[in-house]
Amino acid sequence: MNVTGTLSLHLLAALAVALVGAIIASCARQSVLSGFVLAGVVVGTLTPGPVATPSVIEQLAEIGIVFLMFVVGVQLSVRDLLRRGPRLLAVAGTQVAATILLGMAIGRALGWSAIESFAFGAVVSNSSSTVLARVVYERKEGEQEWGRIGFAWSSIQDLSTILLAAALTALAHEGEPDGTGIAESIGSALFYLLVLSPCALWLVPKLVGLAAAARSREIFLLSIAVMALAMAWLASWLGVSLALGAFVAGVVVSESDHAHRVLRDMIPLRDLFSGLFFVSVGMLIDPAFVASHAPMIALTAGTIVIGKGAINLVLARALHLPKRVERMVALGLAQSGEFSFLLATIGAERGVLSRDVFHVLVSGTIVSILLSPYVVGVGARVLRRVAPEAPGAEERESTSKVGHVVVCGHGRVGEVVARLLERRHVPYVVVEEDRRIVRALARHGVHAVLGDASNPDVLERADVRGARALVVCLPDRITARCAVENALAIAPDIDVYVRTHHADEQHVLHRKGATEAVFSELELALALGARTLRALDVPAAEVERDVASMRSESAPPPAPVPTTPEPA
């Protein structure tokens, strides 16, 4: 078989097992990330059954991890982190340092080398925002304070990964007598972070704006991909991890006014290729090793869940939060994820971690991910019994945005809807693509989510699960239709009200489950006609009757009770 055929076969095999793993994990209500890794275990070269060529899968996985880390970086807002204040930055940084020290103490007690002990602590110090997001949204608490603080805390951990990866690379040269390798590694990382990244922070948003001005989706997508890969390659050339270079590129792009478009176009590529990375991680795990080292894996998972959770709980008190918020933040971050896998992989590639320690870390990380939903649920109940809160404290925190309205679009129509809701003191969340509008709303105390309303992840961030209604005020009919479909896939019982410019589209939206689709031109015509009739002295009761009759004649036929629609 030629090279192209071999590559295609391996790509097909990797994506197929990733699909199967994702389906099984979803059915079991577990993180899809765990499904990817476990699927990799099944097809790994060290397990019975299908055998894949590791080198080919690793090359494909490099593409996947670049897109994954780039999108994670785009979702991170440096300005939002700075708004949280230096206190959260200090607390999260202290947590990373304390967890590393705990890991080093455990590693040394087990007889590992100082370098391996440091790598162990570095890997367990990180928490996954992806896993946290799944736990938060499954509990329908996406808009509660603990979720927002948890995401910000996790983002600071993500940034610390850059320094930890540089440290692991430097430690790989620790045996060199003159220490030039360590100096070069640290110098290259600092040059990339302190010189090239600030320059990119000034230049890249301008380039993104120029690409967007071309008004071509193809040009925009290719421009973003070239910039992401260029910064990742430059980082790799300087000795910084390829994946971390892509992450920094994403952080830089996140400061662009077109970051929402980048997410909309890149997330499908991330979902497609990131599975390859986690499948490749799973292929490195030996089930026989896991069975023979179960106590060590349990100790690693315990360090992540119990040790890091306890550190989180102690440090969260420095933020002066309600007790329930402190507990939920501590429990929600008592897990590890994609950056832990990345650090473990870097450590193995640099020769810092032995094969056995690498397997122990990866296996313990997977266990922590599988346990995370139960840790949050059971742990919260246990802590509530051990240390009860003041009466009513939990209820006050839990009413933040439950029963709110999600308004998609804040143009001329969406702004009027939002003002009406505000007059009646109805809580609402705005989903808007224009960063300037989102910032303006934030200055006035309105909670707004930056992003494309047709994207399920964006709807999740607006906590559509806990909303009473969704109002879609988007002019583009395809975007509006996708927003309706995805919202109903997430929350089948939500009331959906949507505007449309087409009579045919009104019928389609009703069939897809919209509670009401308002044909804007018809309503405008009826309003103008009614005012005209009143000016001609037609009695108001007759005018209202005629308007109601015209509206009913133009309304679509009653739709059957909708089933849960497929996500767009």
Secondary structure by P-SEA (a helix, b strand, c coil): ccaaaaaaaaaaaaaaaaaaaaaaaaaacccaaaaaaaaaaaaccccccccccaaaaaaaaaaaaaaaaaaaaaaccaaaaaaacaaaaaaaaaaaaaaaaaaaaaaaaacccaaaaaaaaaaaccccaaaaaaaaaaacccccaaaaaaaaaaaaaaaaaaaaaaaaaaaaacccccaaaaaaaaaaaaaaaccaaaaaaacaaaaaaaaaacccaaaaaaaaaaaaaaaaaaaaaacccaaaaaaaaaaaaccccaaaaaaaacaaaaaacaaaaaaaaaaaccaaaaaaaaaaaaaaaaaaccaaaaaaaaaaaaacccaaaaaaaaaaaccccaaaaaaaaaaaaaccccaaaaaaaaaaaaaaaaaaaaaaaaaaaaaaaacccccaaaaaaaacccbbbbbccccaaaaaaaaaaaaaccccccccccaaaaaaaaaacbbbbbcccccaaaaaaaccccccbbbbbcccaaaaaaaaaaaaaacccbbbbbbbccaaaaaaaaaaccccccaaaaaaaaaaaaaaaaaacccaaaaaaaaaaaaaaacccccccccccccc
